[in-house]
Amino acid sequence: MAIYLDHAATSPLRAEALEAMLPYLRDHHGNPSSIHASGRRARQGLDEARERIAATLGAQPREIVFTSGGTEADNLAIKGVAWAASAKGRHIVTSSVEHKAVMSSCAMLERQGFEITYLPVDRSGRVDPDEVAAAIGPYTVLVSVQAANNEVGTVQPVAEIGALCRERRIAFHVDAVQSSAFAMPEPDAWQATLVSLSAHKLGGPKGIGALWVRRGTAMLPQLSGGAQERQRRAGTENVAGAIGFATAVALGLDADHAPMIGLRDRLIEGLTALPDVERTGHPTDRLPNSASVVIEGIEGGDLVAALDLEGIEASTGSACTTGSVEPSHVLLAMGIDPQLAHGSLRLTLGPQTTRADVERTIEVTAACIARLRAIAGLHSRAVATA
């Protein structure tokens, strides 16, 4: 059986979430906007799911907008707030290591005449709250900073950033898609205005996410059509997905992550003991499951393919950028040499990961790196003598 170490890309669907979804896939088929009995039953399930998710955030159910996932939640937060506030100002502050959903949304707004400030990060990938404060100006309408990075796992100081945004009365969006697998967001503690979530990162189904929107926040919808989600997101809701989402959230609330942190640290220790392998991300302020490195002299994609042949499933970084020939924008922003950034490897653990899995991964990765370096050396010598 394969050793699955790509939980940052997606996590297995929890059995309890599947069981909770089955009646709404099999029996309760009504449209939640319909007023007949089948529609009312679907609406009841959707409302209960919304209430459960809101309760974990200390929020009101009406503040939860169901989306198709984290990407849509990010897009809705950034574009929706920016468009609604464009008469007041057209300046947005974000970081240079955000998820592609945030980066692409900001790039689209730039093409529409908005000014975007992309803040630098330090070598560990952290944003300095003082840099955020310095970037905010009279026409800033939104600050967007992730809770934790999806590639290197670094946790950001969102509470500090939220406090300074609150002082200046500026909307603050937090992409909590990765971090919510380990701790549900705390919108009030973060003093956030909007928070993005995704079910499949925490044992729920794919195709469902949510955006928490603080009551009273002005936001224009991206999808036009019906009046679903209080006219903030048109389209028939994914009732079964919402129920699976709420179930997965409840199951993860009391998890003890100390054993996973120990395995993560052992994995990083074992990999960085290999020649010319460097840890990426913060040494301690990182997600409990996230081990990431860069490796000199190889291509990350080649290593991932070699590991796959050995029954170990990993990635080079964000699943959203798989196939790109460009090095990770996150690693480049952290000051890592572009050539070295090509040799990135991301290993993200799950609840079922064992010590034996970690030790085998270290052993197999060492052998694969040595083999790939030997092949690269032979190729270089062949080219030199040609």
C-alpha positions in Angstrom: 0.0 0.0 0.0 1.3 3.5 -0.9 2.6 5.9 1.7 0.4 8.9 1.2 2.3 12.1 2.1 0.3 14.7 0.1 -2.4 15.7 2.5 -1.8 19.4 1.7 -3.2 18.7 -1.8 -6.2 16.8 -0.5 -7.0 14.5 2.5 -8.9 11.2 2.3 -12.7 11.5 2.9 -13.5 10.5 6.4 -15.9 7.6 6.8 -18.2 9.5 9.1 -18.5 12.4 6.6 -19.4 9.9 3.8 -22.0 8.3 6.0 -23.6 11.6 6.8 -23.7 12.5 3.1 -25.2 9.3 1.8 -28.9 10.1 2.6 -28.6 13.4 0.7 -27.0 11.6 -2.3 -29.4 8.7 -2.2 -32.8 9.7 -0.7 -33.1 13.5 0.0 -32.8 14.7 -3.6 -34.7 17.9 -3.3 -33.5 21.4 -4.3 -33.1 23.4 -1.1 -34.8 26.4 -2.8 -38.0 24.4 -3.5 -40.9 24.8 -1.2 -42.3 21.2 -1.4 -41.4 18.5 1.2 -38.3 17.2 -0.6 -37.0 20.8 -0.9 -37.7 21.5 2.7 -35.8 18.4 3.8 -32.8 19.4 1.7 -33.1 23.0 3.2 -33.1 21.6 6.7 -29.9 19.6 6.0 -28.2 22.6 4.5 -29.3 24.9 7.4 -28.0 22.4 10.0 -24.7 22.1 8.2 -24.4 25.9 8.1 -25.2 26.2 11.8 -22.6 23.6 12.8 -19.8 25.2 10.8 -20.8 28.7 12.1 -20.8 27.4 15.7 -17.1 26.2 15.4 -16.2 29.7 14.3 -18.2 31.5 17.0 -20.1 33.0 14.1 -23.7 33.5 13.0 -25.1 31.0 10.4 -26.0 33.9 8.1 -22.3 34.8 7.9 -21.4 31.5 6.2 -21.5 31.5 2.4 -21.1 28.0 0.8 -18.8 27.9 -2.2 -17.4 25.3 -4.5 -14.1 25.3 -2.6 -11.3 27.4 -1.2 -10.4 28.9 -4.6 -13.9 30.3 -5.1 -14.0 31.5 -1.5 -10.7 33.4 -2.1 -12.0 34.9 -5.4 -15.3 36.0 -3.8 -13.6 37.6 -0.9 -11.0 39.6 -2.8 -13.0 40.6 -5.9 -16.3 40.9 -4.1 -14.9 43.3 -1.5 -12.7 45.2 -4.0 -15.6 45.8 -6.4 -17.9 46.9 -3.6 -15.4 49.4 -2.2 -14.0 50.7 -5.5 -15.6 54.1 -5.0 -13.7 54.5 -1.7 -10.3 53.2 -2.9 -8.6 50.8 -5.3 -5.6 49.6 -3.3 -5.1 46.1 -1.9 -2.3 44.7 0.2 -1.3 41.1 0.1 1.8 39.0 0.5 4.1 37.5 -2.2 3.6 34.0 -1.0 -0.2 33.7 -1.2 -2.0 30.8 -2.8 -2.5 31.1 -6.6 -6.2 31.8 -6.0 -5.3 35.0 -4.2 -2.5 35.9 -6.5 -4.6 35.4 -9.7 -7.5 37.4 -8.2 -5.2 40.3 -7.4 -3.7 40.1 -10.9 -7.1 40.4 -12.4 -7.9 43.4 -10.3 -4.7 45.0 -11.4 -5.8 44.7 -15.0 -9.0 46.5 -13.9 -7.0 49.4 -12.6 -6.5 48.4 -8.9 -3.1 48.9 -7.3 -1.8 45.8 -5.5 1.1 45.8 -3.0 2.8 42.4 -2.8 4.6 42.4 0.5 8.0 40.7 0.9 8.6 37.8 3.3 11.7 36.7 5.2 13.7 33.5 4.5 11.2 31.4 6.4 8.2 32.9 4.4 6.8 35.1 7.1 5.2 38.5 6.6 6.2 41.3 8.9 3.2 43.1 10.4 5.2 46.3 10.3 5.5 46.0 6.5 1.7 45.6 6.4 1.2 48.8 8.4 3.7 50.7 6.2 1.9 49.6 3.0 -1.6 50.7 4.1 -2.6 54.0 2.7 -5.6 56.3 2.5 -7.1 54.3 -0.5 -6.4 50.8 0.9 -9.7 48.8 1.0 -8.5 45.3 1.7 -5.6 43.3 3.2 -5.3 39.6 2.4 -2.8 37.3 4.2 -3.0 33.5 4.6 -3.1 31.9 8.0 -0.5 29.3 6.9 1.4 28.7 3.7 0.2 25.8 1.5 3.7 25.0 0.2 6.1 25.4 3.1 3.7 25.4 6.1 4.8 28.6 7.7 2.2 30.1 10.0 1.6 33.8 9.6 1.0 36.4 12.4 -2.6 37.0 11.3 -3.8 38.2 14.7 -1.3 41.1 14.7 -2.1 42.0 11.1 -5.8 41.8 11.9 -5.4 44.2 14.9 -3.8 46.9 12.8 -6.4 46.5 10.0 -9.1 46.9 12.6 -7.5 50.1 13.9 -7.6 51.5 10.4 -11.0 50.1 9.6 -9.8 48.1 6.6 -11.3 44.8 5.6 -9.0 41.8 6.4 -9.2 38.5 4.5 -7.6 35.4 5.8 -7.1 32.3 3.6 -7.4 29.6 6.2 -7.7 26.6 3.8 -4.6 24.9 5.0 -4.6 25.8 8.7 -8.2 24.8 9.3 -7.1 21.1 9.0 -5.5 21.5 12.4 -7.4 24.4 14.2 -10.6 26.1 13.1 -10.2 29.8 12.4 -10.9 32.3 15.1 -12.3 35.3 13.2 -12.7 37.5 16.3 -9.3 36.7 17.7 -7.8 37.4 14.3 -10.1 40.5 13.9 -10.8 39.2 10.4 -13.5 40.4 8.1 -13.5 37.4 5.8 -12.1 33.8 6.1 -11.8 31.2 3.4 -12.3 27.4 4.1 -12.2 24.2 2.1 -13.7 20.8 3.1 -11.3 18.4 1.4 -8.2 19.6 3.3 -9.7 18.4 6.6 -11.4 15.1 5.7 -14.5 16.4 3.9 -15.5 16.0 0.3 -14.1 17.9 -2.7 -16.2 20.5 -4.4 -17.4 22.4 -1.3 -15.9 25.3 0.7 -17.1 28.3 2.5 -16.4 32.0 3.0 -17.1 33.5 6.4 -18.2 37.1 5.9 -18.5 39.3 8.9 -22.0 40.7 9.2 -22.3 44.1 7.5 -19.4 43.6 5.1 -20.2 45.1 1.6 -19.4 42.5 -1.1 -20.6 42.0 -4.6 -21.3 38.5 -5.9 -19.2 36.9 -8.7 -21.9 34.5 -9.9 -25.2 35.9 -11.1 -28.5 34.0 -11.1 -30.7 33.0 -8.2 -30.9 34.5 -4.7 -29.1 31.6 -3.0 -26.7 32.2 -0.1 -28.4 35.5 0.7 -27.7 36.7 -2.9 -24.0 36.4 -2.3 -23.4 33.3 -4.4 -26.0 32.2 -7.0 -26.4 28.5 -7.8 -28.1 25.4 -6.3 -26.2 24.6 -3.1 -24.2 21.3 -2.7 -26.3 20.0 0.1 -24.5 16.6 0.6 -21.1 18.4 0.3 -22.1 20.9 3.0 -23.2 18.1 5.3 -20.0 16.2 4.8 -18.0 19.4 5.4 -19.8 20.1 8.7 -19.2 16.5 9.8 -15.5 16.6 9.0 -15.1 19.9 10.9 -16.7 18.5 14.0 -14.5 15.4 13.9 -11.3 17.4 13.8 -12.0 19.8 16.6 -10.4 17.8 19.5 -7.5 16.1 17.6 -4.1 15.9 19.3 -1.4 16.9 16.9 1.6 16.3 19.1 2.4 12.9 17.6 2.2 14.3 14.1 4.5 17.1 15.0 7.0 14.6 16.3 6.9 12.6 13.0 7.1 15.9 11.0 10.2 16.9 12.9 11.8 13.5 12.4 11.1 13.6 8.7 12.7 17.1 8.4 15.7 16.0 10.5 16.2 12.9 8.4 16.0 14.7 5.0 18.2 17.6 6.0 20.8 15.2 7.2 21.3 14.3 3.6 24.0 16.2 1.6 22.8 19.5 0.1 19.3 19.3 1.4 17.8 22.4 3.0 14.6 22.9 5.0 12.2 25.5 3.7 9.7 27.3 5.9 9.8 28.3 9.5 11.7 25.9 11.8 8.9 25.8 14.5 6.0 28.0 13.5 4.7 25.7 10.8 1.7 23.4 10.2 1.9 20.2 12.2 2.1 18.0 9.1 4.3 20.1 6.8 7.8 19.0 5.9 9.4 20.8 2.9 12.9 20.9 1.6 14.9 22.0 -1.5 17.5 19.6 -2.9 20.5 20.7 -4.9 21.3 18.9 -8.2 17.9 17.4 -9.0 14.5 18.4 -10.4 11.7 18.1 -7.9 9.3 16.6 -10.5 11.8 13.8 -11.2 12.1 13.0 -7.5 8.3 12.9 -7.1 8.1 10.5 -10.0 10.9 8.3 -8.6 9.2 8.3 -5.2 5.9 7.3 -6.7 7.5 4.3 -8.3 8.6 3.3 -4.8 5.1 3.7 -3.4 5.6 7.1 -1.8 3.2 9.8 -2.9 4.4 13.4 -2.5 4.5 16.7 -4.4 6.9 19.5 -5.3 4.6 22.1 -3.9 1.1 23.4 -4.5 -1.1 21.0 -6.4 -2.5 24.0 -8.3 0.9 24.6 -10.0 1.7 21.0 -10.9 3.1 20.8 -14.4 4.5 24.3 -14.3 8.1 24.6 -15.5 8.6 27.7 -13.4 10.0 27.4 -9.9 7.6 28.1 -7.0 6.7 31.8 -6.5 6.7 31.1 -2.8 10.3 29.8 -2.8 11.5 32.7 -5.0 9.8 35.2 -2.7 11.7 33.6 0.3 15.0 34.4 -1.5 15.8 30.8 -2.6 17.9 30.6 -5.7 15.8 29.8 -8.7 18.0 26.8 -9.7 17.7 25.4 -6.1 13.9 26.1 -6.1 13.5 23.6 -9.0 14.5 20.9 -6.5 11.6 21.4 -4.1 9.9 18.6 -2.3 6.8 18.8 -0.1 5.8 16.0 2.2 2.6 16.5 4.2 1.5 13.9 6.8 -1.9 12.7 7.9 -3.5 11.1 10.9 -2.6 7.6 9.6 1.1 8.3 9.0 3.3 6.1 11.1 6.9 6.2 12.3 7.6 3.3 9.9 6.3 5.4 7.0 8.5 8.3 8.0 11.7 6.1 8.3 11.0 4.4 5.0 10.4 7.7 3.3 13.8 9.0 4.5 15.5 5.9 3.3 13.9 5.8 -0.1 14.3 9.5 -0.6 18.0 9.3 0.1 18.3 6.5 -2.5 16.3 8.3 -5.1 18.3 11.5 -4.7 21.6 9.7 -5.0 20.3 7.9 -8.2 19.0 11.1 -9.8 22.2 13.0 -9.0 24.3 10.2 -10.6 22.1 10.3 -13.7 22.4 14.1 -13.9 26.2 13.8 -13.5 26.4 11.2 -16.3 24.3 13.5 -18.5 26.5 16.5 -17.8 29.7 14.6 -18.6 28.1 13.3 -21.8 27.2 16.8 -22.9 30.6 18.1 -22.0 32.4 15.5 -24.2 30.0 15.8 -27.1 
